[in-house]
């Protein structure tokens, strides 16, 4: 049985939720990725949020 976990990546600057991922397995720790934020108009760090 596959457990589906949807995670949301939010900009750490403006808190805008820009990216969604469908993660099959639970991982330890929180993800932090450099992604382009449309709201900020530049690449910022995005952190996992719920
Ligand atoms: Zn932003």
mmCIF file of the protein (N, C-alpha, C, O) and its ligand, coordinates in Angstrom:
data_MODEL
# 
_entry.id   MODEL 
# 
loop_
_entity.id 
_entity.type 
_entity.pdbx_number_of_molecules 
1 polymer     1 
2 non-polymer 1 
# 
_entity_poly.entity_id                      1 
_entity_poly.type                           'polypeptide(L)' 
_entity_poly.nstd_linkage                   no 
_entity_poly.nstd_monomer                   no 
_entity_poly.pdbx_seq_one_letter_code       
;(UNK)(UNK)(UNK)(UNK)(UNK)(UNK)(UNK)(UNK)(UNK)(UNK)(UNK)(UNK)(UNK)(UNK)(UNK)(UNK)
(UNK)(UNK)(UNK)(UNK)(UNK)(UNK)(UNK)(UNK)(UNK)(UNK)(UNK)(UNK)(UNK)(UNK)(UNK)(UNK)
(UNK)(UNK)(UNK)(UNK)(UNK)(UNK)(UNK)(UNK)(UNK)(UNK)(UNK)(UNK)(UNK)(UNK)(UNK)(UNK)
(UNK)(UNK)
;
_entity_poly.pdbx_seq_one_letter_code_can   XXXXXXXXXXXXXXXXXXXXXXXXXXXXXXXXXXXXXXXXXXXXXXXXXX 
_entity_poly.pdbx_strand_id                 A 
# 
loop_
_entity_poly_seq.entity_id 
_entity_poly_seq.num 
_entity_poly_seq.mon_id 
_entity_poly_seq.hetero 
1 1  UNK n 
1 2  UNK n 
1 3  UNK n 
1 4  UNK n 
1 5  UNK n 
1 6  UNK n 
1 7  UNK n 
1 8  UNK n 
1 9  UNK n 
1 10 UNK n 
1 11 UNK n 
1 12 UNK n 
1 13 UNK n 
1 14 UNK n 
1 15 UNK n 
1 16 UNK n 
1 17 UNK n 
1 18 UNK n 
1 19 UNK n 
1 20 UNK n 
1 21 UNK n 
1 22 UNK n 
1 23 UNK n 
1 24 UNK n 
1 25 UNK n 
1 26 UNK n 
1 27 UNK n 
1 28 UNK n 
1 29 UNK n 
1 30 UNK n 
1 31 UNK n 
1 32 UNK n 
1 33 UNK n 
1 34 UNK n 
1 35 UNK n 
1 36 UNK n 
1 37 UNK n 
1 38 UNK n 
1 39 UNK n 
1 40 UNK n 
1 41 UNK n 
1 42 UNK n 
1 43 UNK n 
1 44 UNK n 
1 45 UNK n 
1 46 UNK n 
1 47 UNK n 
1 48 UNK n 
1 49 UNK n 
1 50 UNK n 
# 
loop_
_struct_asym.id 
_struct_asym.entity_id 
A 1 
B 2 
# 
loop_
_chem_comp.id 
_chem_comp.type 
_chem_comp.mon_nstd_flag 
UNK 'L-peptide linking' . 
ZN  non-polymer         . 
# 
_pdbx_entity_nonpoly.entity_id   2 
_pdbx_entity_nonpoly.name        ? 
_pdbx_entity_nonpoly.comp_id     ZN 
# 
_pdbx_nonpoly_scheme.asym_id         B 
_pdbx_nonpoly_scheme.entity_id       2 
_pdbx_nonpoly_scheme.mon_id          ZN 
_pdbx_nonpoly_scheme.ndb_seq_num     1 
_pdbx_nonpoly_scheme.pdb_seq_num     101 
_pdbx_nonpoly_scheme.auth_seq_num    101 
_pdbx_nonpoly_scheme.pdb_mon_id      ZN 
_pdbx_nonpoly_scheme.auth_mon_id     ZN 
_pdbx_nonpoly_scheme.pdb_strand_id   A 
_pdbx_nonpoly_scheme.pdb_ins_code    . 
# 
loop_
_atom_site.group_PDB 
_atom_site.id 
_atom_site.type_symbol 
_atom_site.label_atom_id 
_atom_site.label_alt_id 
_atom_site.label_comp_id 
_atom_site.label_asym_id 
_atom_site.label_entity_id 
_atom_site.label_seq_id 
_atom_site.pdbx_PDB_ins_code 
_atom_site.Cartn_x 
_atom_site.Cartn_y 
_atom_site.Cartn_z 
_atom_site.occupancy 
_atom_site.B_iso_or_equiv 
_atom_site.pdbx_formal_charge 
_atom_site.auth_seq_id 
_atom_site.auth_comp_id 
_atom_site.auth_asym_id 
_atom_site.auth_atom_id 
_atom_site.pdbx_PDB_model_num 
ATOM   1   N  N  . UNK A 1 1  ? 0.841  -1.202 0.000  1.00 0.00 ? 1   UNK A N  1 
ATOM   2   C  CA . UNK A 1 1  ? 0.000  0.000  0.000  1.00 0.00 ? 1   UNK A CA 1 
ATOM   3   C  C  . UNK A 1 1  ? 0.875  1.250  0.000  1.00 0.00 ? 1   UNK A C  1 
ATOM   4   O  O  . UNK A 1 1  ? 1.795  1.392  0.805  1.00 0.00 ? 1   UNK A O  1 
ATOM   5   N  N  . UNK A 1 2  ? 0.568  2.122  -0.899 1.00 0.00 ? 2   UNK A N  1 
ATOM   6   C  CA . UNK A 1 2  ? 1.349  3.353  -1.017 1.00 0.00 ? 2   UNK A CA 1 
ATOM   7   C  C  . UNK A 1 2  ? 0.712  4.457  -0.175 1.00 0.00 ? 2   UNK A C  1 
ATOM   8   O  O  . UNK A 1 2  ? -0.480 4.748  -0.263 1.00 0.00 ? 2   UNK A O  1 
ATOM   9   N  N  . UNK A 1 3  ? 1.542  5.028  0.612  1.00 0.00 ? 3   UNK A N  1 
ATOM   10  C  CA . UNK A 1 3  ? 1.065  6.141  1.425  1.00 0.00 ? 3   UNK A CA 1 
ATOM   11  C  C  . UNK A 1 3  ? 1.452  7.444  0.740  1.00 0.00 ? 3   UNK A C  1 
ATOM   12  O  O  . UNK A 1 3  ? 2.630  7.709  0.502  1.00 0.00 ? 3   UNK A O  1 
ATOM   13  N  N  . UNK A 1 4  ? 0.464  8.237  0.431  1.00 0.00 ? 4   UNK A N  1 
ATOM   14  C  CA . UNK A 1 4  ? 0.743  9.481  -0.283 1.00 0.00 ? 4   UNK A CA 1 
ATOM   15  C  C  . UNK A 1 4  ? 0.756  10.652 0.685  1.00 0.00 ? 4   UNK A C  1 
ATOM   16  O  O  . UNK A 1 4  ? -0.142 10.827 1.509  1.00 0.00 ? 4   UNK A O  1 
ATOM   17  N  N  . UNK A 1 5  ? 1.789  11.429 0.554  1.00 0.00 ? 5   UNK A N  1 
ATOM   18  C  CA . UNK A 1 5  ? 1.933  12.599 1.401  1.00 0.00 ? 5   UNK A CA 1 
ATOM   19  C  C  . UNK A 1 5  ? 2.145  13.815 0.498  1.00 0.00 ? 5   UNK A C  1 
ATOM   20  O  O  . UNK A 1 5  ? 3.112  13.885 -0.261 1.00 0.00 ? 5   UNK A O  1 
ATOM   21  N  N  . UNK A 1 6  ? 1.248  14.740 0.594  1.00 0.00 ? 6   UNK A N  1 
ATOM   22  C  CA . UNK A 1 6  ? 1.401  15.985 -0.161 1.00 0.00 ? 6   UNK A CA 1 
ATOM   23  C  C  . UNK A 1 6  ? 2.096  17.001 0.730  1.00 0.00 ? 6   UNK A C  1 
ATOM   24  O  O  . UNK A 1 6  ? 1.641  17.303 1.834  1.00 0.00 ? 6   UNK A O  1 
ATOM   25  N  N  . UNK A 1 7  ? 3.196  17.515 0.233  1.00 0.00 ? 7   UNK A N  1 
ATOM   26  C  CA . UNK A 1 7  ? 3.880  18.546 1.000  1.00 0.00 ? 7   UNK A CA 1 
ATOM   27  C  C  . UNK A 1 7  ? 3.857  19.846 0.233  1.00 0.00 ? 7   UNK A C  1 
ATOM   28  O  O  . UNK A 1 7  ? 3.811  19.856 -0.997 1.00 0.00 ? 7   UNK A O  1 
ATOM   29  N  N  . UNK A 1 8  ? 3.889  20.920 0.951  1.00 0.00 ? 8   UNK A N  1 
ATOM   30  C  CA . UNK A 1 8  ? 3.842  22.254 0.376  1.00 0.00 ? 8   UNK A CA 1 
ATOM   31  C  C  . UNK A 1 8  ? 5.153  22.957 0.687  1.00 0.00 ? 8   UNK A C  1 
ATOM   32  O  O  . UNK A 1 8  ? 5.648  22.928 1.814  1.00 0.00 ? 8   UNK A O  1 
ATOM   33  N  N  . UNK A 1 9  ? 5.701  23.591 -0.350 1.00 0.00 ? 9   UNK A N  1 
ATOM   34  C  CA . UNK A 1 9  ? 6.912  24.360 -0.150 1.00 0.00 ? 9   UNK A CA 1 
ATOM   35  C  C  . UNK A 1 9  ? 6.555  25.843 -0.164 1.00 0.00 ? 9   UNK A C  1 
ATOM   36  O  O  . UNK A 1 9  ? 5.995  26.345 -1.138 1.00 0.00 ? 9   UNK A O  1 
ATOM   37  N  N  . UNK A 1 10 ? 6.878  26.530 0.909  1.00 0.00 ? 10  UNK A N  1 
ATOM   38  C  CA . UNK A 1 10 ? 6.551  27.945 1.031  1.00 0.00 ? 10  UNK A CA 1 
ATOM   39  C  C  . UNK A 1 10 ? 7.824  28.785 1.048  1.00 0.00 ? 10  UNK A C  1 
ATOM   40  O  O  . UNK A 1 10 ? 8.839  28.410 1.636  1.00 0.00 ? 10  UNK A O  1 
ATOM   41  N  N  . UNK A 1 11 ? 7.733  29.926 0.387  1.00 0.00 ? 11  UNK A N  1 
ATOM   42  C  CA . UNK A 1 11 ? 8.848  30.872 0.359  1.00 0.00 ? 11  UNK A CA 1 
ATOM   43  C  C  . UNK A 1 11 ? 9.161  31.330 1.786  1.00 0.00 ? 11  UNK A C  1 
ATOM   44  O  O  . UNK A 1 11 ? 8.262  31.702 2.540  1.00 0.00 ? 11  UNK A O  1 
ATOM   45  N  N  . UNK A 1 12 ? 10.426 31.298 2.139  1.00 0.00 ? 12  UNK A N  1 
ATOM   46  C  CA . UNK A 1 12 ? 10.803 31.695 3.495  1.00 0.00 ? 12  UNK A CA 1 
ATOM   47  C  C  . UNK A 1 12 ? 10.807 33.213 3.664  1.00 0.00 ? 12  UNK A C  1 
ATOM   48  O  O  . UNK A 1 12 ? 10.876 33.724 4.782  1.00 0.00 ? 12  UNK A O  1 
ATOM   49  N  N  . UNK A 1 13 ? 10.733 33.929 2.536  1.00 0.00 ? 13  UNK A N  1 
ATOM   50  C  CA . UNK A 1 13 ? 10.751 35.400 2.585  1.00 0.00 ? 13  UNK A CA 1 
ATOM   51  C  C  . UNK A 1 13 ? 9.336  35.943 2.719  1.00 0.00 ? 13  UNK A C  1 
ATOM   52  O  O  . UNK A 1 13 ? 9.044  36.695 3.648  1.00 0.00 ? 13  UNK A O  1 
ATOM   53  N  N  . UNK A 1 14 ? 8.446  35.562 1.786  1.00 0.00 ? 14  UNK A N  1 
ATOM   54  C  CA . UNK A 1 14 ? 7.098  36.133 1.758  1.00 0.00 ? 14  UNK A CA 1 
ATOM   55  C  C  . UNK A 1 14 ? 6.031  35.142 2.216  1.00 0.00 ? 14  UNK A C  1 
ATOM   56  O  O  . UNK A 1 14 ? 4.854  35.496 2.299  1.00 0.00 ? 14  UNK A O  1 
ATOM   57  N  N  . UNK A 1 15 ? 6.419  33.941 2.506  1.00 0.00 ? 15  UNK A N  1 
ATOM   58  C  CA . UNK A 1 15 ? 5.504  32.888 2.982  1.00 0.00 ? 15  UNK A CA 1 
ATOM   59  C  C  . UNK A 1 15 ? 4.487  32.442 1.929  1.00 0.00 ? 15  UNK A C  1 
ATOM   60  O  O  . UNK A 1 15 ? 3.509  31.769 2.253  1.00 0.00 ? 15  UNK A O  1 
ATOM   61  N  N  . UNK A 1 16 ? 4.717  32.812 0.694  1.00 0.00 ? 16  UNK A N  1 
ATOM   62  C  CA . UNK A 1 16 ? 3.832  32.395 -0.384 1.00 0.00 ? 16  UNK A CA 1 
ATOM   63  C  C  . UNK A 1 16 ? 4.053  30.920 -0.666 1.00 0.00 ? 16  UNK A C  1 
ATOM   64  O  O  . UNK A 1 16 ? 5.191  30.457 -0.734 1.00 0.00 ? 16  UNK A O  1 
ATOM   65  N  N  . UNK A 1 17 ? 2.956  30.182 -0.830 1.00 0.00 ? 17  UNK A N  1 
ATOM   66  C  CA . UNK A 1 17 ? 3.079  28.746 -1.096 1.00 0.00 ? 17  UNK A CA 1 
ATOM   67  C  C  . UNK A 1 17 ? 3.150  28.528 -2.595 1.00 0.00 ? 17  UNK A C  1 
ATOM   68  O  O  . UNK A 1 17 ? 2.154  28.667 -3.305 1.00 0.00 ? 17  UNK A O  1 
ATOM   69  N  N  . UNK A 1 18 ? 4.322  28.189 -3.060 1.00 0.00 ? 18  UNK A N  1 
ATOM   70  C  CA . UNK A 1 18 ? 4.569  28.158 -4.506 1.00 0.00 ? 18  UNK A CA 1 
ATOM   71  C  C  . UNK A 1 18 ? 4.639  26.762 -5.102 1.00 0.00 ? 18  UNK A C  1 
ATOM   72  O  O  . UNK A 1 18 ? 4.346  26.581 -6.284 1.00 0.00 ? 18  UNK A O  1 
ATOM   73  N  N  . UNK A 1 19 ? 5.021  25.779 -4.310 1.00 0.00 ? 19  UNK A N  1 
ATOM   74  C  CA . UNK A 1 19 ? 5.270  24.450 -4.881 1.00 0.00 ? 19  UNK A CA 1 
ATOM   75  C  C  . UNK A 1 19 ? 4.604  23.362 -4.047 1.00 0.00 ? 19  UNK A C  1 
ATOM   76  O  O  . UNK A 1 19 ? 4.542  23.407 -2.819 1.00 0.00 ? 19  UNK A O  1 
ATOM   77  N  N  . UNK A 1 20 ? 4.117  22.393 -4.793 1.00 0.00 ? 20  UNK A N  1 
ATOM   78  C  CA . UNK A 1 20 ? 3.492  21.243 -4.137 1.00 0.00 ? 20  UNK A CA 1 
ATOM   79  C  C  . UNK A 1 20 ? 4.152  19.980 -4.642 1.00 0.00 ? 20  UNK A C  1 
ATOM   80  O  O  . UNK A 1 20 ? 4.423  19.838 -5.834 1.00 0.00 ? 20  UNK A O  1 
ATOM   81  N  N  . UNK A 1 21 ? 4.407  19.071 -3.733 1.00 0.00 ? 21  UNK A N  1 
ATOM   82  C  CA . UNK A 1 21 ? 5.020  17.805 -4.117 1.00 0.00 ? 21  UNK A CA 1 
ATOM   83  C  C  . UNK A 1 21 ? 4.200  16.653 -3.578 1.00 0.00 ? 21  UNK A C  1 
ATOM   84  O  O  . UNK A 1 21 ? 3.644  16.712 -2.481 1.00 0.00 ? 21  UNK A O  1 
ATOM   85  N  N  . UNK A 1 22 ? 4.144  15.639 -4.356 1.00 0.00 ? 22  UNK A N  1 
ATOM   86  C  CA . UNK A 1 22 ? 3.504  14.399 -3.934 1.00 0.00 ? 22  UNK A CA 1 
ATOM   87  C  C  . UNK A 1 22 ? 4.623  13.452 -3.532 1.00 0.00 ? 22  UNK A C  1 
ATOM   88  O  O  . UNK A 1 22 ? 5.344  12.922 -4.377 1.00 0.00 ? 22  UNK A O  1 
ATOM   89  N  N  . UNK A 1 23 ? 4.753  13.253 -2.255 1.00 0.00 ? 23  UNK A N  1 
ATOM   90  C  CA . UNK A 1 23 ? 5.863  12.458 -1.762 1.00 0.00 ? 23  UNK A CA 1 
ATOM   91  C  C  . UNK A 1 23 ? 5.364  11.086 -1.338 1.00 0.00 ? 23  UNK A C  1 
ATOM   92  O  O  . UNK A 1 23 ? 4.458  10.970 -0.511 1.00 0.00 ? 23  UNK A O  1 
ATOM   93  N  N  . UNK A 1 24 ? 5.952  10.069 -1.900 1.00 0.00 ? 24  UNK A N  1 
ATOM   94  C  CA . UNK A 1 24 ? 5.495  8.714  -1.641 1.00 0.00 ? 24  UNK A CA 1 
ATOM   95  C  C  . UNK A 1 24 ? 5.819  8.214  -0.246 1.00 0.00 ? 24  UNK A C  1 
ATOM   96  O  O  . UNK A 1 24 ? 5.005  7.544  0.390  1.00 0.00 ? 24  UNK A O  1 
ATOM   97  N  N  . UNK A 1 25 ? 6.996  8.540  0.218  1.00 0.00 ? 25  UNK A N  1 
ATOM   98  C  CA . UNK A 1 25 ? 7.425  8.043  1.523  1.00 0.00 ? 25  UNK A CA 1 
ATOM   99  C  C  . UNK A 1 25 ? 7.717  9.205  2.457  1.00 0.00 ? 25  UNK A C  1 
ATOM   100 O  O  . UNK A 1 25 ? 8.114  10.293 2.039  1.00 0.00 ? 25  UNK A O  1 
ATOM   101 N  N  . UNK A 1 26 ? 7.513  8.942  3.691  1.00 0.00 ? 26  UNK A N  1 
ATOM   102 C  CA . UNK A 1 26 ? 7.839  9.957  4.680  1.00 0.00 ? 26  UNK A CA 1 
ATOM   103 C  C  . UNK A 1 26 ? 9.346  10.012 4.871  1.00 0.00 ? 26  UNK A C  1 
ATOM   104 O  O  . UNK A 1 26 ? 10.026 8.990  4.957  1.00 0.00 ? 26  UNK A O  1 
ATOM   105 N  N  . UNK A 1 27 ? 9.834  11.218 4.934  1.00 0.00 ? 27  UNK A N  1 
ATOM   106 C  CA . UNK A 1 27 ? 11.259 11.401 5.162  1.00 0.00 ? 27  UNK A CA 1 
ATOM   107 C  C  . UNK A 1 27 ? 11.461 12.130 6.481  1.00 0.00 ? 27  UNK A C  1 
ATOM   108 O  O  . UNK A 1 27 ? 10.593 12.855 6.965  1.00 0.00 ? 27  UNK A O  1 
ATOM   109 N  N  . UNK A 1 28 ? 12.602 11.915 7.022  1.00 0.00 ? 28  UNK A N  1 
ATOM   110 C  CA . UNK A 1 28 ? 12.905 12.626 8.264  1.00 0.00 ? 28  UNK A CA 1 
ATOM   111 C  C  . UNK A 1 28 ? 13.450 14.002 7.950  1.00 0.00 ? 28  UNK A C  1 
ATOM   112 O  O  . UNK A 1 28 ? 14.140 14.204 6.950  1.00 0.00 ? 28  UNK A O  1 
ATOM   113 N  N  . UNK A 1 29 ? 13.134 14.930 8.808  1.00 0.00 ? 29  UNK A N  1 
ATOM   114 C  CA . UNK A 1 29 ? 13.618 16.287 8.615  1.00 0.00 ? 29  UNK A CA 1 
ATOM   115 C  C  . UNK A 1 29 ? 12.769 17.051 7.631  1.00 0.00 ? 29  UNK A C  1 
ATOM   116 O  O  . UNK A 1 29 ? 11.879 16.492 6.990  1.00 0.00 ? 29  UNK A O  1 
ATOM   117 N  N  . UNK A 1 30 ? 13.047 18.313 7.519  1.00 0.00 ? 30  UNK A N  1 
ATOM   118 C  CA . UNK A 1 30 ? 12.289 19.169 6.623  1.00 0.00 ? 30  UNK A CA 1 
ATOM   119 C  C  . UNK A 1 30 ? 13.134 19.543 5.419  1.00 0.00 ? 30  UNK A C  1 
ATOM   120 O  O  . UNK A 1 30 ? 14.346 19.746 5.499  1.00 0.00 ? 30  UNK A O  1 
ATOM   121 N  N  . UNK A 1 31 ? 12.429 19.622 4.301  1.00 0.00 ? 31  UNK A N  1 
ATOM   122 C  CA . UNK A 1 31 ? 13.112 19.990 3.075  1.00 0.00 ? 31  UNK A CA 1 
ATOM   123 C  C  . UNK A 1 31 ? 13.274 21.498 2.987  1.00 0.00 ? 31  UNK A C  1 
ATOM   124 O  O  . UNK A 1 31 ? 12.422 22.255 3.451  1.00 0.00 ? 31  UNK A O  1 
ATOM   125 N  N  . UNK A 1 32 ? 14.358 21.915 2.398  1.00 0.00 ? 32  UNK A N  1 
ATOM   126 C  CA . UNK A 1 32 ? 14.567 23.328 2.105  1.00 0.00 ? 32  UNK A CA 1 
ATOM   127 C  C  . UNK A 1 32 ? 15.240 23.403 0.748  1.00 0.00 ? 32  UNK A C  1 
ATOM   128 O  O  . UNK A 1 32 ? 16.323 22.852 0.548  1.00 0.00 ? 32  UNK A O  1 
ATOM   129 N  N  . UNK A 1 33 ? 14.597 24.082 -0.176 1.00 0.00 ? 33  UNK A N  1 
ATOM   130 C  CA . UNK A 1 33 ? 15.101 24.141 -1.534 1.00 0.00 ? 33  UNK A CA 1 
ATOM   131 C  C  . UNK A 1 33 ? 15.144 25.571 -2.037 1.00 0.00 ? 33  UNK A C  1 
ATOM   132 O  O  . UNK A 1 33 ? 14.329 26.408 -1.648 1.00 0.00 ? 33  UNK A O  1 
ATOM   133 N  N  . UNK A 1 34 ? 16.104 25.836 -2.905 1.00 0.00 ? 34  UNK A N  1 
ATOM   134 C  CA . UNK A 1 34 ? 16.156 27.126 -3.578 1.00 0.00 ? 34  UNK A CA 1 
ATOM   135 C  C  . UNK A 1 34 ? 15.250 27.049 -4.795 1.00 0.00 ? 34  UNK A C  1 
ATOM   136 O  O  . UNK A 1 34 ? 15.504 26.296 -5.734 1.00 0.00 ? 34  UNK A O  1 
ATOM   137 N  N  . UNK A 1 35 ? 14.189 27.844 -4.759 1.00 0.00 ? 35  UNK A N  1 
ATOM   138 C  CA . UNK A 1 35 ? 13.227 27.843 -5.851 1.00 0.00 ? 35  UNK A CA 1 
ATOM   139 C  C  . UNK A 1 35 ? 12.880 29.277 -6.220 1.00 0.00 ? 35  UNK A C  1 
ATOM   140 O  O  . UNK A 1 35 ? 13.036 30.214 -5.437 1.00 0.00 ? 35  UNK A O  1 
ATOM   141 N  N  . UNK A 1 36 ? 12.395 29.400 -7.464 1.00 0.00 ? 36  UNK A N  1 
ATOM   142 C  CA . UNK A 1 36 ? 11.986 30.727 -7.908 1.00 0.00 ? 36  UNK A CA 1 
ATOM   143 C  C  . UNK A 1 36 ? 10.636 31.076 -7.307 1.00 0.00 ? 36  UNK A C  1 
ATOM   144 O  O  . UNK A 1 36 ? 9.684  30.301 -7.399 1.00 0.00 ? 36  UNK A O  1 
ATOM   145 N  N  . UNK A 1 37 ? 10.561 32.244 -6.695 1.00 0.00 ? 37  UNK A N  1 
ATOM   146 C  CA . UNK A 1 37 ? 9.303  32.720 -6.123 1.00 0.00 ? 37  UNK A CA 1 
ATOM   147 C  C  . UNK A 1 37 ? 8.744  33.823 -7.009 1.00 0.00 ? 37  UNK A C  1 
ATOM   148 O  O  . UNK A 1 37 ? 9.382  34.856 -7.214 1.00 0.00 ? 37  UNK A O  1 
ATOM   149 N  N  . UNK A 1 38 ? 7.548  33.591 -7.530 1.00 0.00 ? 38  UNK A N  1 
ATOM   150 C  CA . UNK A 1 38 ? 6.923  34.586 -8.402 1.00 0.00 ? 38  UNK A CA 1 
ATOM   151 C  C  . UNK A 1 38 ? 6.591  35.858 -7.627 1.00 0.00 ? 38  UNK A C  1 
ATOM   152 O  O  . UNK A 1 38 ? 6.640  36.965 -8.165 1.00 0.00 ? 38  UNK A O  1 
ATOM   153 N  N  . UNK A 1 39 ? 6.260  35.678 -6.381 1.00 0.00 ? 39  UNK A N  1 
ATOM   154 C  CA . UNK A 1 39 ? 5.893  36.823 -5.554 1.00 0.00 ? 39  UNK A CA 1 
ATOM   155 C  C  . UNK A 1 39 ? 7.089  37.730 -5.279 1.00 0.00 ? 39  UNK A C  1 
ATOM   156 O  O  . UNK A 1 39 ? 6.967  38.954 -5.311 1.00 0.00 ? 39  UNK A O  1 
ATOM   157 N  N  . UNK A 1 40 ? 8.231  37.129 -5.011 1.00 0.00 ? 40  UNK A N  1 
ATOM   158 C  CA . UNK A 1 40 ? 9.449  37.892 -4.750 1.00 0.00 ? 40  UNK A CA 1 
ATOM   159 C  C  . UNK A 1 40 ? 10.162 38.285 -6.045 1.00 0.00 ? 40  UNK A C  1 
ATOM   160 O  O  . UNK A 1 40 ? 10.920 39.255 -6.066 1.00 0.00 ? 40  UNK A O  1 
ATOM   161 N  N  . UNK A 1 41 ? 9.923  37.537 -7.121 1.00 0.00 ? 41  UNK A N  1 
ATOM   162 C  CA . UNK A 1 41 ? 10.591 37.803 -8.387 1.00 0.00 ? 41  UNK A CA 1 
ATOM   163 C  C  . UNK A 1 41 ? 12.032 37.343 -8.414 1.00 0.00 ? 41  UNK A C  1 
ATOM   164 O  O  . UNK A 1 41 ? 12.819 37.808 -9.239 1.00 0.00 ? 41  UNK A O  1 
ATOM   165 N  N  . UNK A 1 42 ? 12.387 36.434 -7.521 1.00 0.00 ? 42  UNK A N  1 
ATOM   166 C  CA . UNK A 1 42 ? 13.761 35.924 -7.488 1.00 0.00 ? 42  UNK A CA 1 
ATOM   167 C  C  . UNK A 1 42 ? 13.777 34.567 -6.818 1.00 0.00 ? 42  UNK A C  1 
ATOM   168 O  O  . UNK A 1 42 ? 12.766 34.097 -6.297 1.00 0.00 ? 42  UNK A O  1 
ATOM   169 N  N  . UNK A 1 43 ? 14.934 33.954 -6.841 1.00 0.00 ? 43  UNK A N  1 
ATOM   170 C  CA . UNK A 1 43 ? 15.078 32.650 -6.189 1.00 0.00 ? 43  UNK A CA 1 
ATOM   171 C  C  . UNK A 1 43 ? 15.261 32.853 -4.688 1.00 0.00 ? 43  UNK A C  1 
ATOM   172 O  O  . UNK A 1 43 ? 16.091 33.640 -4.234 1.00 0.00 ? 43  UNK A O  1 
ATOM   173 N  N  . UNK A 1 44 ? 14.461 32.119 -3.952 1.00 0.00 ? 44  UNK A N  1 
ATOM   174 C  CA . UNK A 1 44 ? 14.538 32.207 -2.502 1.00 0.00 ? 44  UNK A CA 1 
ATOM   175 C  C  . UNK A 1 44 ? 14.512 30.796 -1.928 1.00 0.00 ? 44  UNK A C  1 
ATOM   176 O  O  . UNK A 1 44 ? 14.265 29.823 -2.640 1.00 0.00 ? 44  UNK A O  1 
ATOM   177 N  N  . UNK A 1 45 ? 14.763 30.707 -0.665 1.00 0.00 ? 45  UNK A N  1 
ATOM   178 C  CA . UNK A 1 45 ? 14.694 29.407 -0.014 1.00 0.00 ? 45  UNK A CA 1 
ATOM   179 C  C  . UNK A 1 45 ? 13.231 29.080 0.290  1.00 0.00 ? 45  UNK A C  1 
ATOM   180 O  O  . UNK A 1 45 ? 12.487 29.894 0.838  1.00 0.00 ? 45  UNK A O  1 
ATOM   181 N  N  . UNK A 1 46 ? 12.857 27.883 -0.079 1.00 0.00 ? 46  UNK A N  1 
ATOM   182 C  CA . UNK A 1 46 ? 11.497 27.409 0.195  1.00 0.00 ? 46  UNK A CA 1 
ATOM   183 C  C  . UNK A 1 46 ? 11.560 26.263 1.184  1.00 0.00 ? 46  UNK A C  1 
ATOM   184 O  O  . UNK A 1 46 ? 12.357 25.334 1.053  1.00 0.00 ? 46  UNK A O  1 
ATOM   185 N  N  . UNK A 1 47 ? 10.703 26.359 2.166  1.00 0.00 ? 47  UNK A N  1 
ATOM   186 C  CA . UNK A 1 47 ? 10.694 25.340 3.212  1.00 0.00 ? 47  UNK A CA 1 
ATOM   187 C  C  . UNK A 1 47 ? 9.382  24.598 3.242  1.00 0.00 ? 47  UNK A C  1 
ATOM   188 O  O  . UNK A 1 47 ? 8.326  25.118 2.880  1.00 0.00 ? 47  UNK A O  1 
ATOM   189 N  N  . UNK A 1 48 ? 9.488  23.384 3.680  1.00 0.00 ? 48  UNK A N  1 
ATOM   190 C  CA . UNK A 1 48 ? 8.300  22.550 3.811  1.00 0.00 ? 48  UNK A CA 1 
ATOM   191 C  C  . UNK A 1 48 ? 7.370  23.114 4.881  1.00 0.00 ? 48  UNK A C  1 
ATOM   192 O  O  . UNK A 1 48 ? 7.802  23.500 5.967  1.00 0.00 ? 48  UNK A O  1 
ATOM   193 N  N  . UNK A 1 49 ? 6.102  23.151 4.550  1.00 0.00 ? 49  UNK A N  1 
ATOM   194 C  CA . UNK A 1 49 ? 5.110  23.614 5.514  1.00 0.00 ? 49  UNK A CA 1 
ATOM   195 C  C  . UNK A 1 49 ? 3.879  22.743 5.428  1.00 0.00 ? 49  UNK A C  1 
ATOM   196 O  O  . UNK A 1 49 ? 3.759  21.915 4.525  1.00 0.00 ? 49  UNK A O  1 
ATOM   197 N  N  . UNK A 1 50 ? 2.961  22.925 6.365  1.00 0.00 ? 50  UNK A N  1 
ATOM   198 C  CA . UNK A 1 50 ? 1.763  22.101 6.361  1.00 0.00 ? 50  UNK A CA 1 
ATOM   199 C  C  . UNK A 1 50 ? 0.516  22.974 6.351  1.00 0.00 ? 50  UNK A C  1 
ATOM   200 O  O  . UNK A 1 50 ? -0.600 22.457 6.346  1.00 0.00 ? 50  UNK A O  1 
HETATM 201 ZN ZN . ZN  B 2 .  ? 8.647  34.866 -1.924 1.00 0.00 ? 101 ZN  A ZN 1 
# 
